[in-house]
Amino acid sequence: MRLFLALALAVLPAVASAQYEDDAHRADRTRTEELNRTAAHAVDRRNSANAAKLARYRDAQAAYQRARETWRRRLAACEDGDERACDPG
């Protein structure tokens, strides 16, 4: 019986403080979740705003690559003697 009483007295303060910590941790968790939702919303807004810019950049990059490939083919043809390919216009 003394062992049970000693164990109860040893555990009771820990249980009481654990309840306090649980409430504090719950408040921290709730605040963290709110901050995470806010940050995720900001990231979604940023990504949406950048999507059009990224699409324009990719289109411009593809157009540049096509123009460069055309120039390379014309240069190769010019070097092979096709004078029409040497015309800059």
Secondary structure, 3 states (H helix, E strand, C coil): CHHHHHHHHHHHHHHHHHHHHHHHHHHHHHHHHHHHHHHHHHHHHHHHHHHHHHHHHHHHHHHHHHHHHHHHHHHHHHHCCCHHHHCCC
